[in-house]
Amino acid sequence: MTTRPEWVDAFNTSHSLDLLASSRACWDSIQDAPNGRLYRRRSVLDSVRLRTSAEVVGVECYSNAVTYPAQSTITVVVDGAVVAEITPSVGVVSTTEVSIGAGANKLVEIYEGAQDVSLAGAWLRRVFVPSGAPLGNLAVVAPSRRMVVFGDSKACGFLVRPNVQSWNALARATFPGRITTVAHGGLALASESLPSMADYLIGACDAATNQIWIDVTFNDWFGAAGDGIPGWTAAAFEAKMQSLLTTLRASPKVGTIYCIGTIVSSYDGDVNMNGDTLADFRAACAAASSGRATYVDATVSGWPTLADLSDGVHENPTGYVKYATQFKSTVGY
């Protein structure tokens, strides 16, 4: 649809492919970093929040490629209830008018869909409200506790619709502070620059209590198609993970670090081109964590099982509830 001529941009801004800044938005994810610092990629499940008495909003979005088809939507949530899922057309910027009902000072949250490390995916551009519609104040308060989540699609909570059913979104709902997600589909520690990654993770730690949750093991074993990354052995993974954890541990800003050995998958027992299994990479993660982080064995009872996976790798809604429950129990809230 064409944007109504009387509509106004709720945040008076738009963004390029990898940048969305707003003085009035309250971000749950990577844009919530201190001092306007931005990592080179945005994060899945970024959400923009506004309070309004308008009965409709216009959501401008686009897709530059369909990735993770089961989560290629923009989700609109009003006062905690999902009211719309928008699937952007590939290569087309469009605005969808969404009815959000009557009522004063409603809390509207708009969540992006999935993106991967190539920046393919669904993107939110702008949010419009009718001219003259009251916009309420949404104070951005510095949190007393921040959890920084780093990892891949499993850390994001991909392949579930609506995307607010992911473990990440479920955990945010009751977390006593803020959760910042630095994660994308396809991310592997093998391809990350440690100085810049460690610098960003530390920079995101701006609360009185800061913790880091790392769930990045799977892709380092899997590679592009389950055959691994040439030369990237469990030993090489352990050395790089140890280096990252040592750098993070040296920062006075960083409290407890949790290192997840990845949940079970249908690939358990398989051997990649380097002769390693997922169990080998979990063991490497545990070894790297020793004395630096709290290792979390996500294969034990209570964590998702094979029956809780949608594709043998990512959780279904039941699996994400289990993951969120274990996350809450592990970090304590």
C-alpha positions as CSV (number, residue, x, y, z in Angstrom):
1,M,0.0,0.0,0.0
2,T,1.0,3.6,-0.3
3,T,1.6,5.4,2.9
4,R,-1.3,7.7,3.9
5,P,-0.3,11.3,3.2
6,E,-1.4,12.3,6.7
7,W,0.8,9.7,8.4
8,V,4.0,10.7,10.2
9,D,7.1,8.7,10.8
10,A,6.8,7.7,14.5
11,F,10.5,7.9,15.0
12,N,11.5,10.3,12.3
13,T,14.1,8.0,10.8
14,S,14.8,5.2,8.4
15,H,17.8,2.9,8.1
16,S,20.1,1.5,5.6
17,L,20.7,-2.3,5.4
18,D,22.5,-2.5,8.7
19,L,21.7,0.5,10.7
20,L,18.5,1.7,12.4
21,A,18.9,4.5,15.0
22,S,16.1,6.2,16.8
23,S,15.9,8.7,19.6
24,R,12.4,7.6,20.6
25,A,12.7,3.8,20.1
26,C,13.4,1.5,23.0
27,W,15.5,-1.4,21.7
28,D,15.6,-4.8,23.2
29,S,18.6,-5.9,21.2
30,I,21.8,-4.8,19.6
31,Q,20.8,-1.2,19.1
32,D,20.5,-0.9,22.8
33,A,24.3,-0.8,23.1
34,P,25.8,2.1,25.1
35,N,26.9,5.3,23.6
36,G,25.4,4.5,20.2
37,R,27.9,1.8,19.5
38,L,26.9,-0.6,16.8
39,Y,28.3,-4.0,15.9
40,R,28.7,-4.5,12.1
41,R,25.6,-6.6,11.9
42,R,22.2,-6.1,13.4
43,S,20.5,-8.9,15.4
44,V,17.4,-11.0,14.9
45,L,14.4,-10.1,17.0
46,D,15.3,-6.5,17.3
47,S,12.2,-4.8,18.4
48,V,10.9,-1.3,18.3
49,R,8.4,-0.1,20.9
50,L,6.1,2.8,21.0
51,R,3.0,3.8,23.0
52,T,0.1,5.2,21.1
53,S,-3.6,5.7,21.1
54,A,-3.8,5.3,17.3
55,E,-6.0,2.5,16.0
56,V,-3.7,1.7,13.1
57,V,0.1,1.8,12.4
58,G,1.9,1.6,9.2
59,V,4.9,-0.8,9.1
60,E,7.4,-0.2,6.4
61,C,9.6,-3.2,5.7
62,Y,11.4,-5.2,3.0
63,S,13.3,-8.4,2.4
64,N,16.5,-8.7,0.4
65,A,16.3,-12.5,0.3
66,V,14.1,-15.2,1.8
67,T,16.1,-17.0,4.4
68,Y,14.7,-19.2,7.2
69,P,11.3,-19.3,5.5
70,A,9.6,-20.3,8.7
71,Q,10.5,-17.0,10.2
72,S,10.6,-14.5,7.4
73,T,8.0,-12.2,8.9
74,I,7.7,-9.0,10.8
75,T,5.6,-9.5,13.9
76,V,3.3,-6.8,15.4
77,V,2.4,-7.3,19.1
78,V,0.0,-5.0,21.0
79,D,-0.1,-5.1,24.8
80,G,1.5,-8.6,24.7
81,A,-0.8,-10.1,22.0
82,V,0.3,-10.9,18.4
83,V,-2.0,-9.0,16.1
84,A,-0.2,-9.4,12.7
85,E,2.6,-11.1,10.9
86,I,3.8,-9.3,7.8
87,T,5.8,-11.2,5.1
88,P,7.8,-8.6,3.1
89,S,8.2,-9.1,-0.6
90,V,11.8,-9.7,-1.8
91,G,13.4,-6.6,-3.2
92,V,10.4,-4.4,-2.6
93,V,10.0,-1.7,0.1
94,S,6.3,-1.7,1.2
95,T,4.1,-0.3,3.9
96,T,1.5,-2.5,5.5
97,E,-1.4,-1.0,7.5
98,V,-2.1,-2.9,10.7
99,S,-5.1,-2.5,12.8
100,I,-4.1,-2.4,16.5
101,G,-7.5,-1.7,18.0
102,A,-9.0,1.0,20.2
103,G,-7.5,2.1,23.5
104,A,-5.3,4.7,25.0
105,N,-1.5,4.4,25.4
106,K,-1.2,0.9,24.0
107,L,2.2,-0.7,24.0
108,V,3.1,-1.6,20.4
109,E,6.1,-3.8,19.7
110,I,7.3,-4.7,16.3
111,Y,9.8,-7.6,15.9
112,E,12.0,-8.3,12.9
113,G,12.2,-11.8,11.4
114,A,15.3,-13.8,10.7
115,Q,18.5,-12.7,9.2
116,D,21.7,-14.5,8.5
117,V,25.4,-13.6,8.4
118,S,25.1,-12.5,4.7
119,L,22.4,-10.0,5.8
120,A,19.7,-11.9,3.9
121,G,16.4,-11.7,5.6
122,A,13.4,-9.6,6.6
123,W,14.0,-6.0,7.8
124,L,12.0,-3.3,9.5
125,R,12.5,0.2,8.0
126,R,10.0,2.6,9.6
127,V,6.8,2.8,11.6
128,F,4.1,5.3,10.9
129,V,1.2,6.5,12.9
130,P,-1.7,8.8,11.9
131,S,-0.9,12.5,12.2
132,G,-2.2,13.8,15.5
133,A,-2.4,10.4,17.1
134,P,-1.1,10.6,20.7
135,L,2.3,9.0,21.3
136,G,3.0,8.2,24.9
137,N,6.3,8.5,26.7
138,L,8.4,5.4,26.8
139,A,11.3,6.1,29.1
140,V,14.6,4.4,28.3
141,V,15.9,3.4,31.7
142,A,19.5,2.1,32.2
143,P,19.1,-1.5,33.4
144,S,20.6,-2.8,36.6
145,R,21.3,-6.2,35.0
146,R,22.2,-7.0,31.4
147,M,22.6,-10.3,29.6
148,V,24.5,-10.3,26.4
149,V,23.7,-13.3,24.2
150,F,26.2,-14.2,21.5
151,G,25.8,-17.0,19.0
152,D,24.2,-18.4,15.9
153,S,20.6,-19.2,14.9
154,K,20.1,-21.4,17.9
155,A,21.1,-18.4,20.1
156,C,18.6,-16.3,18.2
157,G,15.7,-18.8,18.4
158,F,15.0,-19.3,14.7
159,L,12.5,-21.3,12.8
160,V,9.3,-20.6,14.8
161,R,6.3,-18.5,14.0
162,P,5.3,-16.1,15.3
163,N,8.9,-15.3,16.2
164,V,8.0,-14.1,19.7
165,Q,7.8,-17.8,20.5
166,S,11.6,-18.1,20.4
167,W,13.4,-18.8,23.6
168,N,15.1,-15.4,23.3
169,A,11.7,-13.6,23.3
170,L,10.3,-15.8,26.0
171,A,13.3,-15.1,28.2
172,R,13.1,-11.3,27.7
173,A,9.5,-11.2,28.9
174,T,10.4,-11.7,32.5
175,F,14.1,-11.0,32.7
176,P,14.9,-8.4,35.4
177,G,16.9,-6.2,33.2
178,R,17.7,-6.2,29.5
179,I,18.9,-8.8,27.1
180,T,21.1,-7.8,24.2
181,T,21.4,-10.3,21.4
182,V,24.5,-10.5,19.2
183,A,23.6,-13.4,17.0
184,H,22.8,-14.4,13.4
185,G,22.0,-17.5,11.5
186,G,25.1,-19.1,10.2
187,L,27.5,-17.4,12.7
188,A,30.5,-19.4,13.6
189,L,33.4,-18.5,15.9
190,A,35.8,-19.6,13.1
191,S,34.8,-16.6,11.0
192,E,34.7,-13.9,13.7
193,S,37.4,-11.4,14.4
194,L,38.1,-11.8,18.1
195,P,39.3,-8.3,18.9
196,S,36.2,-6.6,17.4
197,M,33.8,-9.2,18.8
198,A,35.3,-9.1,22.3
199,D,35.3,-5.4,22.2
200,Y,31.6,-5.2,21.2
201,L,30.5,-7.8,23.8
202,I,32.4,-5.9,26.5
203,G,31.1,-2.6,25.3
204,A,27.5,-3.9,25.6
205,C,28.1,-4.5,29.3
206,D,26.8,-1.2,30.6
207,A,24.8,-2.3,33.7
208,A,25.8,-2.7,37.3
209,T,25.7,-6.5,36.7
210,N,26.7,-7.9,33.3
211,Q,26.6,-11.5,32.2
212,I,27.3,-13.1,28.8
213,W,25.6,-16.2,27.3
214,I,27.5,-17.9,24.5
215,D,25.8,-20.5,22.3
216,V,28.0,-20.8,19.2
217,T,29.3,-24.4,19.0
218,F,27.1,-26.0,16.3
219,N,28.1,-24.2,13.2
220,D,31.8,-24.5,14.0
221,W,31.3,-28.3,13.8
222,F,28.7,-28.2,11.0
223,G,30.3,-25.9,8.5
224,A,28.3,-25.1,5.4
225,A,26.6,-28.5,4.8
226,G,27.4,-30.7,7.7
227,D,30.9,-31.5,6.5
228,G,32.8,-29.1,8.7
229,I,35.1,-26.3,8.0
230,P,38.4,-27.4,6.4
231,G,41.1,-27.5,9.0
232,W,38.8,-26.2,11.7
233,T,39.2,-28.9,14.3
234,A,37.8,-29.2,17.8
235,A,41.3,-28.3,19.0
236,A,41.3,-25.1,16.9
237,F,37.8,-24.2,18.1
238,E,38.9,-24.7,21.7
239,A,41.9,-22.5,21.3
240,K,39.9,-19.6,19.8
241,M,37.1,-20.0,22.3
242,Q,39.7,-19.9,25.1
243,S,41.1,-16.7,23.7
244,L,37.7,-15.1,23.5
245,L,36.8,-16.1,27.1
246,T,40.2,-15.0,28.4
247,T,39.7,-11.6,26.9
248,L,36.2,-11.3,28.3
249,R,37.2,-12.6,31.7
250,A,39.9,-9.9,32.0
251,S,37.4,-7.1,31.7
252,P,36.1,-5.8,35.1
253,K,32.8,-5.0,33.5
254,V,32.0,-8.7,32.8
255,G,30.5,-10.9,35.4
256,T,29.5,-14.5,34.9
257,I,30.0,-16.0,31.5
258,Y,27.9,-19.0,30.4
259,C,29.2,-21.2,27.6
260,I,26.7,-23.5,26.1
261,G,27.8,-26.8,24.6
262,T,24.9,-26.8,22.1
263,I,21.7,-28.9,22.5
264,V,21.2,-32.3,21.0
265,S,20.7,-32.6,17.3
266,S,20.0,-35.3,14.6
267,Y,23.7,-34.9,13.7
268,D,25.0,-36.3,17.0
269,G,27.2,-39.2,16.2
270,D,28.2,-37.9,12.7
271,V,31.8,-37.2,11.9
272,N,32.8,-34.1,9.9
273,M,35.7,-33.8,7.4
274,N,38.2,-33.2,10.2
275,G,37.2,-36.4,12.1
276,D,35.3,-34.5,14.9
277,T,31.9,-35.1,16.3
278,L,29.6,-32.7,18.0
279,A,30.6,-34.4,21.3
280,D,34.2,-33.4,20.5
281,F,33.2,-29.8,20.1
282,R,31.2,-29.8,23.2
283,A,34.2,-31.2,25.1
284,A,36.3,-28.4,23.5
285,C,33.8,-25.8,24.7
286,A,33.9,-27.3,28.2
287,A,37.7,-27.3,28.2
288,A,37.9,-23.7,27.0
289,S,35.5,-22.7,29.7
290,S,37.5,-24.2,32.6
291,G,38.5,-21.3,34.9
292,R,37.0,-18.7,32.6
293,A,33.3,-19.4,32.2
294,T,30.5,-21.6,33.5
295,Y,30.1,-24.5,31.1
296,V,26.4,-25.5,30.5
297,D,25.7,-29.0,29.4
298,A,22.6,-28.6,27.2
299,T,22.3,-32.3,26.5
300,V,21.1,-33.3,30.0
301,S,17.5,-33.8,31.2
302,G,15.3,-30.7,31.0
303,W,16.9,-29.3,27.9
304,P,15.3,-29.9,24.4
305,T,15.4,-33.5,23.1
306,L,15.2,-34.7,19.5
307,A,11.4,-34.7,19.8
308,D,11.6,-30.9,20.5
309,L,13.3,-30.0,17.3
310,S,11.6,-28.8,14.1
311,D,14.3,-29.8,11.7
312,G,16.7,-31.9,13.6
313,V,18.7,-28.7,14.7
314,H,16.4,-25.9,15.7
315,E,13.7,-26.1,18.4
316,N,10.0,-26.2,17.9
317,P,7.8,-24.1,20.2
318,T,7.9,-26.8,22.9
319,G,11.7,-26.9,22.6
320,Y,12.0,-23.2,23.0
321,V,9.9,-23.2,26.1
322,K,12.4,-25.8,27.5
323,Y,15.4,-23.7,26.5
324,A,13.9,-20.6,28.0
325,T,13.1,-22.5,31.2
326,Q,16.7,-23.8,31.5
327,F,18.1,-20.3,30.7
328,K,16.1,-18.8,33.5
329,S,17.1,-21.6,35.9
330,T,20.8,-21.3,35.0
331,V,21.2,-17.5,35.2
332,G,18.8,-17.2,38.1
333,Y,15.6,-15.3,37.8
